[in-house]
Amino acid sequence: MQAPDQPVPAPAAPANRYDRFEWAGAFGDLGTLLPFVIAYVSVLGLDPFGVLFAFGTCMVASGWFYKTPFPVQPMKAAGAVATTQAAQSAVITQGSVYGAGLVTGLIWLLLGSTGLAQRLARWVSQPVAYGVMLGLGLAFMLQGLKLMAAQWLLAAAGLAAVLLLRNSRRLPGIFALLLVGIAWTAWQQPQLLQDLSHLRFAPRWPAFAWPAITWNDLVVGTLFLALPQVPLTLGNAVIAVREENNRLFPDRPVSERQVALSTGAMNVFGSAVGGVPMCHGAGGMAGHVAFGARTGGSLVILGCLLLVLAVGFSGSVLQLFAILPQAVLGTILFITGGQLAAGKFKPAQGVAVGTVVLVTAGLSIWNVAVGFLAGIALQQLLLRRR
């Protein structure tokens, strides 16, 4: 019998599961992951091996460590700037992407190890965090609708399949959605499926990418990619994802320090093997959860699949990804956005709180970093006096 003065040990976190719902949830973030991977590989010419190997390794580590569907995503602002600028000029190079990842990693290791990340997060009120999540969710839904519009019949069929199977214990909706998408490709572009018969296993091993980074790459990557991403990462990929994780999984809470340190570690590692800047976005968690994930098993599953692609089939990833139509990725984004935006705004909290939430959300639809900074300014004006 335990002595009365001895502390009661905390219950152990649930173990990771690998059932069909974790498998289904593993694919819930494809709407964000695949477009950025394709853009980095096709526009910037990055080696798909390094990109997939970094994502896969970090996903396995994240799922194993956090024991929740704690996502690993491409940093959106950095990815958008890198691919658009590379398409228009030669300012952004492969080396500058690796340099941006290295600098990003060092920034977040510094913020996490010194406690600055936690101090900054404590300065941000809950209405601002809710506003970021609401705005990001609505932005995902709008982007999803744009992708769905080009193939609206396919999108409608996929969305209907997901909704009809949302309570099914036998067939998770994401599997039906993926099957509908592959069937559409087989009907509309049968050559894409025929090309898959030519795939061959071609094993590769990691290469060290840092020697490819010049001083010019480091400066460009820092100024154009790493620094502009910091406020967005703090708002969405540290504060919002912590809020979302602790709301959904109170038995497995995370801290800002943990998130900052893991963000730093995976970016330093990713830059070393040829990866791209990565973060833990709240939208990614919403996507995994929306399609059934409840443990870190979903991240381990997706990470292992990406590692298999990287090690054995990295030369054919664009062919493999092409079998999923844009409308399917848009449907995944739309459902993810709905999951993230649901239940964030509570009008009963008062006019001042509602104003902060709605203004932050409205601006975050356009730009998360701008919405986050505007929300902080509003909270100082409307909430701190209270």
N, C-alpha and C positions, 0 to 999 in steps of 0.2 A: 504493500500500500504506500502511496506517495505521501511524503511528509507535507503538512499544510503550508509550510513556509517555502516550499520549493516551487519555482515557476512552472506553469503548465506548458509543455512544449507546443510550439505552433504546428498545426496540421500540415502534413507534407503536401506539396502541390501535386495535383493529378498527373499521372504519367501520360506521356504522349500516346495517342492512338493512331492506328493506321488502317481504319476501316473505310468503307466506301464513302462515308460522308467527309472524312478527312481527304480522301482522294478527290472528291468533288470540290471541296473548298480550296484545294491546291490550285485549281485552274481559275479561281475567282478574280485574280489580278492580271490576267492575260491582256485585258483591254488597255492597261497602262504599259505593261512590260514589253509586249511584242512590237508596238509601233516605234518605241524608242530604240530597241535593239536593231530593228530593221533600218531605221534612219542612220544610226551610228555606223552600221556595217556598209550600207549601200551609198550613203552620201559622203561620209568621212573616210571610208575605206578601212575602218578598224578591223583587225583580225577577229572574226567571230569566236575563235577559241578563247582568247583572253576575256572577252565580254561575258561569255556564257560561263567560263570557269570561275570567274570572280563572283558572279551572281549565285551560281550553284553552291559554291563553298560557303558564302555568307548566309545563304538561306538555311543550309543544314545547321550551321552554328547558331543562327538566331532561333530556329525551332527547338534545338536541343537546349539552349540556355534559358529562354523565356518561358517555354512550355505553354505558350499561347500562340495564336496565328499572327505573330509579330512580324510584319512584312519587311521585305527588302525590295526597294524600288529604285529606278533611276531618278536622279534629281531632275525635276521637270524644267526649272528655269535654265539650269546649266545645259541640259540636253537640247532645249529649244534654241538657245543662243548658239551652241556649238554646231548644230546641223544647219540652221538657217544661214549663219555667217559663212560656214564652209561652202555652202551652195552658191553664195554670192561673191566671195573673195577667198584669198588664201591666208587670211589672218589666223584662223583657227586650224591647227594641224593635229595630227595624232598625238604628237608629243605634248601639245598644250592641254589636251584632254587628260593625259596621264599626269601632267604637272598639276592640273586643277584638282585631280583626285588626291594627290599627295598633300597639297596645301590644305585642302578641305579636311583631310584626316588629321593633320597636325593642329588645325584650329579647334576641332571638336575634342581632340584629346586634351588640349590645353584648357578649354572651357569645362570639360568634365572633371579633370583631375584637380583643378584649383577651386571647384565649387561655384564658379561663375555661372555656369549653365543653370544650376539650381537657384541661385540668387536672382537671375534674370527671370526665370519662370515664376518665382514667387511674386514678382512685381506685376505679372500679367493676371488680370481678373478672370474668373470663370466665364462671364459674358463674352469676353474677347475670344477665349478659346472656343466657346460654343459658336460664335459668329464665324470663325475661321472654318470650323467643320461644316457648318450649314452652307456657307458660300462655296466651299470646295465640293460639297455634295451636289449642289445645284450646277456648278460648272461641269462636273462629270456627267450629269444628266443631259445638259445641253450639248456637250461634245458627243455623247452617245447618240443623241437624236440626229446630229449632223451625219454621223457615220451610217446610221440606220436609214436615212432618207434615200440614199442612192439605191438601196435594195429593200424597199419598204415591205414588200411581200414576204421576203425571207425574214426580215426583222420581226414582223408581226407573228409569223409562225413560230420563230424562236422564243419570243416573249411569251406567247400563249403556252408553249410547252413548259417553260419555266414556272409560270403561274399555276398551271394545272397540276404540276408535280411538286409544288412548294411544300406540301405536307407528306409527300410520299416517303415511306421508309424503305422502299425497294429500289427505286430508280431516282437518284438525285437529278434535279432539273438541269444542271450544267451538262450532264452527259447527254441528255436529249438535245440540248442546244447545240453542242458540238457535233452530234450526229446529223442534225438538220443542216448545219453548215457544210459538213463534208459531203452530204448527199447533194446539196445545191452545187457545190464545186464539180462533183462528178457529172452533173447534168449540164451545167453551163460551160465548164472548162475541163473536159475529160483528160486533156493532154497533161494537166498538172498532176493528176493521179498516176497517169502512165509514166511520167518522169520519175516518180518515186521508185519504180522498179529498178532503176539504174543506180540507186544508192549503194555505196560500198563502205564497209567499215574500214576507216583509215585512222589508226590510233596516233595521237599526238601527246606531247607532254609540255608542261608550262615553261615559258621562257621569261627571263628577267627583262622588264620593260624600262626600268629607270635609266639605263645608259642612253636610251633614245631621247631623253628630255634635255633640251638645251636651256641655257639661261633665258633666251628669248621666249621659249615655250613656257618656262616657269612664270615669267612676268605676264605674258598674255593670258595664261590659264588662271592666274591669280586675279587679275583686274577684270577680265571679261566673264569668267565662269565661277570662280570660287567665292569671291567677296559678295557679288550681287545675290548669291544663293543663301547667304547666312541668315537674314531675317526670315525668309520663307521657310528654311529648315527649322529655325527655332519655333516658329508659329505652328507649322503643320507637322513636322517630323520629330519634334521633341515634345512640345506642350500638348498639342492636339492628340497625338498618338498615345501619350501617357494618359490623358483624360479618357480617351476611348477605351484603352486597355483596362484601366482600373474601374471604369463603369461596367464593362461587360464581364470582366473576370476579377472581381474583388478579392478572390482567394489567391490570385497570382499577381499582386500589384508590382508595378515598376516605378522607378524614380527617374527624374530628369538626368541625374548623374549617370545612371546605367545607360540610358538611351544615348547621351552625348558620347560616352566612352565607346560604346559599341559602334556608333556612327563613325567615330574617328578611326577605330581599329579596322573596320571593314574597308574604309577608303584608302588607308595606307596600304593594306594588303592588296586591294583591287588595283591600285596604281602600279604596284610592283609586278603584277602578272598580266597587265594589259587590259584592265577593266575600266569602267567609266564611273563618274561620281555617283554614289548611292546613298540612300537614306531610308528611314523607317516612316513612310507616309501613312497618315491616318486613313486615307482612301484605300490603301492596300489592305489594311486590317478589315475595313468594311466589306471589301470584295470577298476576302476569304470567308468571313463570317456569314455573309449573305448566302453563300452557296453550301454552307454546312460545316465549315471548320470550327472546332472548339478547342483544339490543342495545337501544340507546335508540330504535331505530326504532318500537318498539311504543308508546312514550310520544308520539312525534311524530305517529303515526297517530291515536291517541285524542284528542290535543290538537287536531289539525286538524278532526276530526269534531265535537268540542264547539264549536269556533270557528264552524263552519258552522251548527250549531244556534243558537248565540247570535246571530250576525249576521243570519241569515235566517229562523229559525223559533222564536225564543225564546218567542213567545206560545202555542206549541202543544206545549211540551216535556212537559207532564204527560200529554197524549194519546199522545205517542210512547212515553213510558216505560211507560205502562199496558199495552202489548201484551206485555211480559215478565212472566209470572206470578211470584208470590212464590217458588214452589217452584224455579224456575230460578235466581233470585238466591240462594236457600238452598243449592242444589247447588254453585254457584260458591264460596260461602263455605266450604262443607264441604271441598271439594277444596283450596282455598287454605289452610285451617287444617291439613290433613294435610301439605301441602308445608312449611309453616312449622314444624310440630312434629316432623317426621321427623328422626331422627338427632341430636337435641340433647343427650340424656342418655346419658352413658357411665359405667355403674356401676363399671368398672375404675379409675376415677380416685379411688376411696376413699369412705368413709362420710361424711366431713365435706363433701366437694364434692357428693356426692349429696344430702345434707340441704339444702344451700344451694339447689341446683337445684330440688328437689322442693317445698320450702316456698315459694320465690319463684314457681314455676310455679302452685302451688295457689292462692296468694293472687291472682296475676295473672289467673286465670280470672275472679275476681270483680271485681277492680279493679287495673289495671296499675300505677298510681301506688303503691298500698298494697303490692303485691307487690315492686315495685322498692325502696322504702324499707326494707321488712322484710328483703329480700335483702342490702342494704348493712349493716344491723345484724348479721345473721347472719355475714356474711363477716368482720366485725371480731371476732366472738366465736370463730369456728371456723377461719378460714383465716389471718388475719394472724399468729397465734402460730406458724404453721408457716413 
